[in-house]
Amino acid sequence: MKQYLDNIRNGREVRESLASLCGLLRTAGDFALSAADAEALVVSARDLLTSDDPKIRKNAAKLLGILKGVPETGYSSDTLVFLKISDKETVDCLVEAYRREQTRFVRSAYLEALRDRDISAHVDYLKEKLSALRETPVTDENRKHINEEIAALQKLLGDGEEAPQSHRFAGYGADNTILFVVNPFYREMFAESLGGMRKKVVNGGVVVRTSKLTEILTNRIWREAVFRVPDALTVPCDPYEAAVVLAGETVGEYISSRLRGEGPVRYRIDYRCRDESAKNKFIKRISQETDRLSGGKLRNEPGDYEVTFRISETEAGMSRLGILFAGLRDDRFAYRKETVAGSLHPTDAAAVIEAAKPYLTDNAQLLDPFCGAGTMIAERLKEGKVRSAFGVDTFGQAIEKARVNVKASNAWFIHRDFFDYRQDHMFDEIITNMPFREGGADDEIASVYRRFFRKIPEHLRESGTIVMVSHDPRLAEASIPADMTIEKKLPMRDRGEMAAYIIRFRGLA
């Protein structure tokens, strides 16, 4: 540290010392600058904003960006006082340096250094610069740096604004074409549930064209609703060319016809491609270009977005475009406030219950021997026709979470080992997600299956039904005793890694 400070003061290896010092201060953690060193650094860095070397100017701006007096960095109290006092002068120096800077790759460094500082005296100037930049002719040579500068200005000015207004989704009655993303093994089940609606089963799920969206949203099997813009189904693979489509009139009109509200629409990019190493660069380029071309109507806010542009690379050299609306009404699984490791996804649980419908009992008494956070019981209760539901689990935290998730007056959760559990009545249904181990079953899991089926006669009526999810289908099928039979099997994952079974005593088919 001392060597870098001496180098900067004495004009030796300044560019390298600035870069090293920035790296050290970012990672120092418990290192505390003295007030004297902090003062010397700030003064030196402000002086270096006028250097003839653009990389020195850039590194000096970065250093000033780090020296903001944030307590978490470990600076001493004297240092913090000094930095606070000197902040206004630093802001003025950075803005003045930004005004005169002619080298484009340096300009955004000043703006980033101004983040989290009081820029109120310069807001009007910075807004004028943003407007002018959006009108600046863009070439292949200057596009990258203009987009970086626009992005930095938008973030900087956004910091001082009130919380952005949210848009409300209002496209429920519009003529929508939507890909409902569904587990491949449930696609036909989902399509059948839509009745006479216009639909097509495809690789990713089921494409539906409807103006009665609310009728579909209550279905519990779909995972995502990806809207398709009829005249913009694909975009070029080049991020700059794709941005022209996202910021263009067709997509803009589509979004504005489905969202109500003022101000820019906040979005994120979900890019799905074969080359993962290219993902971040693509997202950065397309989002910066989209922001610029939209003239402020769209704003990239990946941490607080209202719209997701899903861009999926295809074999044909183009990319599919879909839009997901964060404000789409979906309270199907509002009950699921808590989860535990290994919890079944609620759409999977819902699909299993849907497949088991013909075998479920009116006014049933049901038991889940390995209930976890209660997802299977919750989904069975949504189907109705339940007199009482009991969930049992050895994991106490899971039981507590199940009680949070399932508030029904006819559901009870008991912290106990199923193999020691006793009840004074028999059950009509045993519905459960069986225990499993990542990487496949071992002797302990095999023992659980054997003991599970040996204990079933103590709890299940002769006319009863087992609805069982297994992460080890071969083990599950090998464990079923001779007096029981599989009535139905629902594959749930590729390569046979997961399946659901409807099992009953023989002679009941």
Secondary structure as UniProt FT lines:
FT   HELIX           2..10
FT   HELIX           14..27
FT   HELIX           35..48
FT   TURN            49..50
FT   HELIX           54..66
FT   HELIX           71..73
FT   HELIX           77..100
FT   HELIX           104..113
FT   TURN            114..116
FT   HELIX           120..122
FT   HELIX           123..134
FT   TURN            140..142
FT   HELIX           143..159
FT   STRAND          168..169
FT   TURN            172..173
FT   STRAND          176..181
FT   HELIX           184..186
FT   HELIX           187..193
FT   TURN            194..196
FT   STRAND          198..202
FT   TURN            203..204
FT   STRAND          205..210
FT   HELIX           213..217
FT   STRAND          224..227
FT   TURN            230..231
FT   STRAND          234..236
FT   HELIX           239..246
FT   HELIX           249..256
FT   TURN            257..258
FT   STRAND          259..260
FT   STRAND          265..272
FT   HELIX           276..278
FT   HELIX           279..294
FT   TURN            295..296
FT   STRAND          298..300
FT   TURN            302..303
FT   STRAND          307..313
FT   TURN            315..316
FT   STRAND          318..325
FT   TURN            326..327
FT   TURN            332..335
FT   TURN            341..342
FT   HELIX           346..356
FT   HELIX           357..359
FT   TURN            362..363
FT   STRAND          364..368
FT   TURN            369..370
FT   TURN            372..373
FT   HELIX           375..383
FT   STRAND          386..393
FT   HELIX           396..405
FT   TURN            409..410
FT   STRAND          411..415
FT   HELIX           418..420
FT   STRAND          427..433
FT   TURN            438..439
FT   HELIX           443..459
FT   STRAND          460..470
FT   HELIX           473..479
FT   TURN            482..483
FT   STRAND          484..491
FT   HELIX           494..496
FT   STRAND          499..505
FT   TURN            506..507
//
